[in-house]
Amino acid sequence: MWRATYHTDNLLVLAEQTPQPNPKPSYASVRRFMKARGLFKRARRGPASSPGAPAAEHRFERRESRSYESE
C-alpha cells in the first residue's frame, strides 16, 4: 500500500508538469483524504478466527473517533 508521502510527492510533480496553475496539496491534506476514505491499513486486534472477532470489528467501526482538526 502506498504511503501518503509518495502520493504527495507524485501530486507535486504532476502539479509542476501541468501548464495551468494548480494548487499544490500538502502532506496533511493528502493524509486527511486517505484517512477519510479508509486507505490506511489498521493493525489487527487479536486473532481473526476467534468467535468474537466479527462482533468486535463491527463495534470498533461504529465507534466515534475525534480529532483536533476542524471541518
N, CA, C and O atoms as a DFTB+ gen file, in Angstrom:
284 C
 N C O
     1  1       0.845      -1.170       0.000
     2  2       0.000       0.000       0.000
     3  2       0.897       1.242       0.000
     4  3       1.905       1.298       0.704
     5  1       0.522       2.192      -0.771
     6  2       1.299       3.424      -0.881
     7  2       1.123       4.278       0.358
     8  3       0.073       4.264       1.001
     9  1       2.159       5.012       0.675
    10  2       2.093       5.925       1.812
    11  2       1.724       7.322       1.328
    12  3       1.829       7.638       0.143
    13  1       1.293       8.138       2.265
    14  2       0.869       9.498       1.931
    15  2       2.030      10.322       1.386
    16  3       1.823      11.204       0.553
    17  1       3.242      10.047       1.843
    18  2       4.393      10.822       1.345
    19  2       4.622      10.572      -0.140
    20  3       4.934      11.501      -0.884
    21  1       4.471       9.327      -0.576
    22  2       4.639       9.016      -2.001
    23  2       3.565       9.700      -2.841
    24  3       3.856      10.249      -3.903
    25  1       2.333       9.665      -2.363
    26  2       1.245      10.327      -3.085
    27  2       1.474      11.840      -3.151
    28  3       1.254      12.464      -4.189
    29  1       1.913      12.418      -2.037
    30  2       2.170      13.859      -2.014
    31  2       3.256      14.221      -3.012
    32  3       3.109      15.179      -3.771
    33  1       4.352      13.460      -3.016
    34  2       5.447      13.731      -3.951
    35  2       4.977      13.607      -5.402
    36  3       5.329      14.436      -6.242
    37  1       4.188      12.580      -5.693
    38  2       3.697      12.393      -7.059
    39  2       2.748      13.518      -7.473
    40  3       2.786      13.972      -8.617
    41  1       1.905      13.966      -6.556
    42  2       0.992      15.065      -6.880
    43  2       1.740      16.380      -7.091
    44  3       1.344      17.185      -7.934
    45  1       2.807      16.604      -6.342
    46  2       3.599      17.815      -6.523
    47  2       4.287      17.817      -7.885
    48  3       4.335      18.850      -8.552
    49  1       4.815      16.676      -8.300
    50  2       5.449      16.569      -9.616
    51  2       4.411      16.779     -10.712
    52  3       4.672      17.482     -11.688
    53  1       3.245      16.175     -10.558
    54  2       2.183      16.332     -11.543
    55  2       1.715      17.786     -11.632
    56  3       1.445      18.277     -12.728
    57  1       1.616      18.475     -10.501
    58  2       1.194      19.873     -10.499
    59  2       2.229      20.764     -11.182
    60  3       1.864      21.754     -11.816
    61  1       3.511      20.427     -11.063
    62  2       4.557      21.213     -11.715
    63  2       4.589      20.984     -13.221
    64  3       5.011      21.868     -13.966
    65  1       4.154      19.819     -13.680
    66  2       4.210      19.480     -15.101
    67  2       3.044      20.060     -15.888
    68  3       3.149      20.214     -17.105
    69  1       1.947      20.382     -15.234
    70  2       0.793      20.901     -15.954
    71  2       0.960      22.400     -16.191
    72  3       1.474      23.111     -15.327
    73  1       0.527      22.886     -17.361
    74  2       0.734      24.298     -17.686
    75  2      -0.137      25.261     -16.884
    76  3       0.313      26.360     -16.561
    77  1      -1.360      24.882     -16.556
    78  2      -2.227      25.798     -15.809
    79  2      -1.853      25.752     -14.322
    80  3      -1.370      24.732     -13.830
    81  1      -2.075      26.845     -13.626
    82  2      -1.725      26.876     -12.198
    83  2      -2.663      25.987     -11.381
    84  3      -3.883      26.150     -11.415
    85  1      -2.082      25.064     -10.662
    86  2      -2.848      24.160      -9.806
    87  2      -2.404      24.359      -8.368
    88  3      -1.227      24.614      -8.113
    89  1      -3.319      24.246      -7.435
    90  2      -2.891      24.306      -6.037
    91  2      -2.099      23.046      -5.688
    92  3      -2.486      21.939      -6.061
    93  1      -1.016      23.220      -4.988
    94  2      -0.186      22.076      -4.607
    95  2      -0.673      21.552      -3.257
    96  3      -0.730      22.303      -2.283
    97  1      -1.024      20.268      -3.197
    98  2      -1.546      19.718      -1.944
    99  2      -0.434      19.533      -0.919
   100  3       0.708      19.234      -1.268
   101  1      -0.780      19.713       0.329
   102  2       0.182      19.483       1.398
   103  2       0.098      18.024       1.841
   104  3      -0.850      17.309       1.517
   105  1       1.101      17.611       2.579
   106  2       1.126      16.252       3.118
   107  2      -0.092      16.017       4.011
   108  3      -0.717      14.958       3.953
   109  1      -0.425      17.012       4.837
   110  2      -1.568      16.865       5.745
   111  2      -2.876      16.687       4.977
   112  3      -3.736      15.909       5.390
   113  1      -3.028      17.401       3.867
   114  2      -4.251      17.276       3.068
   115  2      -4.362      15.889       2.451
   116  3      -5.439      15.293       2.442
   117  1      -3.256      15.379       1.939
   118  2      -3.266      14.039       1.332
   119  2      -3.558      12.989       2.401
   120  3      -4.326      12.057       2.166
   121  1      -2.952      13.138       3.558
   122  2      -3.166      12.188       4.646
   123  2      -4.622      12.207       5.108
   124  3      -5.215      11.151       5.330
   125  1      -5.203      13.408       5.256
   126  2      -6.607      13.528       5.648
   127  2      -7.519      12.874       4.623
   128  3      -8.472      12.183       4.984
   129  1      -7.225      13.093       3.331
   130  2      -8.022      12.500       2.259
   131  2      -7.964      10.972       2.323
   132  3      -8.989      10.298       2.222
   133  1      -6.754      10.436       2.493
   134  2      -6.601       8.987       2.543
   135  2      -7.294       8.395       3.765
   136  3      -7.921       7.339       3.680
   137  1      -7.181       9.072       4.891
   138  2      -7.812       8.581       6.112
   139  2      -9.330       8.605       5.997
   140  3      -9.999       7.683       6.463
   141  1      -9.881       9.651       5.379
   142  2     -11.328       9.771       5.231
   143  2     -11.898       8.664       4.354
   144  3     -13.061       8.290       4.505
   145  1     -11.103       8.148       3.456
   146  2     -11.574       7.095       2.554
   147  2     -11.094       5.704       2.943
   148  3     -11.281       4.748       2.190
   149  1     -10.479       5.587       4.112
   150  2     -10.071       4.277       4.617
   151  2      -8.926       3.651       3.846
   152  3      -8.888       2.432       3.680
   153  1      -7.999       4.459       3.376
   154  2      -6.900       3.939       2.574
   155  2      -5.654       3.598       3.390
   156  3      -4.587       3.374       2.819
   157  1      -5.776       3.555       4.711
   158  2      -4.671       3.153       5.574
   159  2      -4.943       1.778       6.131
   160  3      -6.091       1.424       6.401
   161  1      -3.890       1.001       6.305
   162  2      -4.038      -0.297       6.941
   163  2      -4.143      -0.106       8.442
   164  3      -3.433       0.716       9.020
   165  1      -5.011      -0.852       9.063
   166  2      -5.109      -0.845      10.520
   167  2      -4.508      -2.137      11.057
   168  3      -4.571      -3.178      10.402
   169  1      -3.934      -2.068      12.231
   170  2      -3.388      -3.266      12.858
   171  2      -4.540      -4.178      13.284
   172  3      -5.590      -3.707      13.720
   173  1      -4.329      -5.474      13.152
   174  2      -5.354      -6.433      13.581
   175  2      -5.426      -6.446      15.092
   176  3      -4.412      -6.268      15.767
   177  1      -6.605      -6.651      15.622
   178  2      -6.802      -6.704      17.058
   179  2      -7.094      -8.142      17.468
   180  3      -8.254      -8.536      17.583
   181  1      -6.072      -8.898      17.682
   182  2      -6.237     -10.287      18.093
   183  2      -6.457     -11.201      16.908
   184  3      -6.449     -10.751      15.763
   185  1      -6.652     -12.476      17.172
   186  2      -6.830     -13.437      16.078
   187  2      -8.148     -13.229      15.335
   188  3      -9.198     -13.022      15.943
   189  1      -8.067     -13.288      14.020
   190  2      -9.259     -13.069      13.206
   191  2     -10.216     -14.250      13.258
   192  3     -11.387     -14.115      12.905
   193  1      -9.729     -15.402      13.692
   194  2     -10.576     -16.596      13.690
   195  2     -11.285     -16.822      15.026
   196  3     -11.951     -17.843      15.193
   197  1     -11.162     -15.911      15.968
   198  2     -11.824     -16.098      17.260
   199  2     -13.333     -15.900      17.101
   200  3     -13.771     -15.231      16.165
   201  1     -14.130     -16.474      18.001
   202  2     -15.590     -16.369      17.870
   203  2     -16.123     -14.943      17.965
   204  3     -17.128     -14.629      17.326
   205  1     -15.487     -14.074      18.738
   206  2     -15.996     -12.726      18.904
   207  2     -15.384     -11.705      17.964
   208  3     -15.693     -10.518      18.073
   209  1     -14.517     -12.130      17.034
   210  2     -13.825     -11.197      16.147
   211  2     -14.775     -10.377      15.273
   212  3     -14.597      -9.161      15.190
   213  1     -15.773     -10.973      14.619
   214  2     -16.673     -10.154      13.793
   215  2     -17.438      -9.111      14.610
   216  3     -17.616      -7.982      14.153
   217  1     -17.888      -9.473      15.797
   218  2     -18.626      -8.530      16.631
   219  2     -17.708      -7.404      17.108
   220  3     -18.123      -6.245      17.152
   221  1     -16.476      -7.732      17.463
   222  2     -15.527      -6.718      17.913
   223  2     -15.174      -5.766      16.778
   224  3     -15.055      -4.560      16.990
   225  1     -15.007      -6.302      15.584
   226  2     -14.695      -5.454      14.427
   227  2     -15.849      -4.503      14.129
   228  3     -15.637      -3.322      13.856
   229  1     -17.062      -5.023      14.183
   230  2     -18.250      -4.186      13.949
   231  2     -18.353      -3.087      15.008
   232  3     -18.637      -1.933      14.684
   233  1     -18.125      -3.443      16.264
   234  2     -18.201      -2.466      17.351
   235  2     -17.120      -1.389      17.192
   236  3     -17.387      -0.214      17.441
   237  1     -15.926      -1.767      16.788
   238  2     -14.841      -0.813      16.601
   239  2     -15.144       0.152      15.452
   240  3     -14.862       1.346      15.557
   241  1     -15.714      -0.357      14.359
   242  2     -16.020       0.501      13.214
   243  2     -17.141       1.489      13.522
   244  3     -17.168       2.581      12.955
   245  1     -18.056       1.131      14.399
   246  2     -19.181       2.004      14.745
   247  2     -18.797       3.058      15.784
   248  3     -19.556       3.994      16.033
   249  1     -17.640       2.908      16.376
   250  2     -17.210       3.790      17.454
   251  2     -16.823       5.169      16.914
   252  3     -16.199       5.277      15.859
   253  1     -17.190       6.198      17.631
   254  2     -16.871       7.555      17.208
   255  2     -15.422       7.871      17.567
   256  3     -14.964       7.559      18.666
   257  1     -14.716       8.483      16.645
   258  2     -13.357       8.919      16.935
   259  2     -13.269      10.401      16.632
   260  3     -13.794      10.865      15.620
   261  1     -12.615      11.134      17.494
   262  2     -12.498      12.569      17.329
   263  2     -11.050      12.941      17.102
   264  3     -10.134      12.246      17.541
   265  1     -10.860      14.050      16.409
   266  2      -9.514      14.553      16.200
   267  2      -9.497      16.033      16.552
   268  3     -10.514      16.605      16.943
   269  1      -8.346      16.633      16.409
   270  2      -8.198      18.041      16.749
   271  2      -8.342      18.933      15.523
   272  3      -7.998      20.113      15.585
   273  1      -8.834      18.411      14.429
   274  2      -9.000      19.195      13.211
   275  2     -10.405      19.765      13.159
   276  3     -11.353      19.173      13.675
   277  1     -10.520      20.917      12.532
   278  2     -11.847      21.486      12.329
   279  2     -12.246      21.299      10.868
   280  3     -11.396      21.237       9.981
   281  1     -13.508      21.214      10.644
   282  2     -14.017      20.995       9.286
   283  2     -13.900      22.252       8.452
   284  3     -14.279      22.253       7.281
